[in-house]
Amino acid sequence: MPQDLSNETWIVAVGASAGGLEALQRFFSSLTLPTQAAFVVLQHLAADHRSMMPELLGRHTALTVTTAEEGAALQADVVYLLPPGVMMTLVQGCIHFEPKPAHGVTLPIDHFFISLAQSVGDHAIGIVLSGSGSDGALGASTLRAQGGYVLVQAPDSAKFDSMPRSALAATQADAVGSPEELAARALEIVRGRAGRLGHSELLPAQSMRPALQRVFENLFAQSGIDFNQYKLPTVLRRIERRLLVLGCLDISDYADRLADSPEEREQLRRELLIPVTGFFRDAAAFKILLHQVLVPMVRQQPTNRPLRVWSAGCATGEEAYSLGILLLEACQLAQNWPGVKVFATDVDQRVLDLASAGSYPAGLAESLGAERVARYFTQQDDRLVVKPELRQIVLFARHNLLDDAPFTKMDVVVCRNTLIYFQAEAQERVMRRLQYALNAQGVLFLGSSESLGPLQADFEVLDSSHKLYRLQRPVITSLALHDGFGRASPPAILRHGSTPALPLAQSVVETAQAQLMQAYLPACLLINSQRQLLHTWGPAQRYLRVPEGSVNLDALRLLPPRLGPLAAHAMQCALREGKAHRVPPSKWMSTARSAPSAWWPTR
């Protein structure tokens, strides 16, 4: 399903002319969903030309292919084709047409590339494929000067090489290759696996990787955050900014500076964690959340169970307080007061301190509205301060979405405009944690440029345009989250001999095995020579009890009183005889009618 465009969604503009159809088909057939980008195809077409391109290109891609229309807002995973007879530009994320000049040479690729550079800049990729002439060369140069990326088809692979050669002569290309290779490289950039510093080559380049690793290692040592899992283009842009401020020669020089300066490590950490938030950001989406989700939830909520909402990646707290306001308003509309609580978390303690203070510039009153300001805030000089009624239902805590165990038993999870900063693998891992946090039939609220990805089958779409989803398939056990819930560890690229991440197929198999063991394996206890319980399989919880008084993990003391001595006898027999020992089920029947037979191995 197409995603609405946001400031973090990439736009990939593809220019082609003579011989370009085959190149376009090869390029788009190599893309895999979700792309996290909107695509615009620019060709040289006569004014009276009736294009068959939607059909010809649509057969070769899983993306939606459509002819561009005036005022259309670009969406991810959609290919927009330039219609004949017009020049196309991009204005605030929307398509705008201009009449094609009656005389002179028209250069539709240059024209759009230049507008793309001005409108999007470093979130744009311009691709020049087969064609005659020089269209695209000036636009490619402008685009790269504004921080965008330029990919060019290798001239020897193009049916007509004039356009690729002109683009290569006009500016440095970030990649040169076949259409299939350019498709792969474009996805690497969009998905955050490649980037560059300034006008250098695309990273990670072999010569720069060690220095980049040192940067990540120093950041991790100070903050406990693995920025290797963040999108590389974003990280590199922020690093480049610090290089320019400090006058460093290159990234290796900067890595040395970083190692010697805790102050600079803190400065870079702040640069990388710049919070972008606001009260009721995307007011229409919050209105839908109130009326279609929260009011019905509150109306059905038992008065003895509070409604729980998790604001993940809350930054300076505006989103968390917005959710608190909606919950209070939902209680009023539903005429039911079950109790409500917002758990607001972020990885950056500095912004959490600001959020906890609940004091904001008075200029934010416009986004809140006069009625909400009067009810939930007090005016103190030029500040708006959250009233106790609202403040007491919001709990702030530091939490790393990538490394810390998720909250549980949440009715609503809100994670907006946070996933977009993570690489694709990290995004999926966080999404599975958010899914685990939700109660059955709980609701997930994402940002405008974020999607469910591989979890689509587990959710029901409540509102596709505002990214509201209801959980249909809960995660039964944390074993299904194959990445575990451990604390942060050093960045994977920095650990020599570290175990690589499990391939998706293998992780699915292990998840299935865990669920099969839970469903079909008898209750099993793994203990050491001191009888300490190390692990359980199957429905072991049916037989384990925690006694009163001091608690230890002596497995035999955790069993019911009449079952423990029998198990102890079986274990002693196994140890004495040096072989497996079984106790027939008949001896267990008086103790536990459905208990399995006991079996103790020799060790």
Secondary structure, DSSP 4 states (H G I P E B T S, - for coil): --EE--TTSEEEEEEE-TTHHHHHHHHHHT--S--SEEEEEEE---TT----HHHHHHTT-SSEEEE--TTPBPEETEEEEPPTTEEEEEETTEEEEEEPPSSS---HHHHHHHHHHHHTGGGEEEEE-S-SSSTTHHHHHHHHHTT-EEEEE-GGGSSS-HHHHHHHHHS--SEEE-HHHHHHHHHHHHTTS-B-STTSPPBSPTTTHHHHHHHHHHHHHHH---GGGB-HHHHHHHHHHHHHHHT-SSHHHHHHHHHH-HHHHHHHHHHHT-----TTSSHHHHHHIIIIIIHHHHHHS-TTS-EEEEEET-TTTHHHHHHHHHHHHHHHHHT----EEEEEEES-HHHHHHHHHTEEEGGGHHHH-HHHHHHHEEEETTEEEE-HHHHTTEEEEE--TTTSPPP-SEEEEEE-SSGGGB-HHHHHHHHHHHHHHEEEEEEEEE-TT---GGGGGGEEEEETTTTEEEESS----GGGSTT--PPP-S-GGGSTTPPPPPPHHHHHHHHHHHHHHHHHSPPEEEE-TT-BEEEEESSGGGT----SSS---BHHHHS-TTTHHHHHHHHHHHHHHTS-EEE-GGGGTTT-TTPPPEEE---
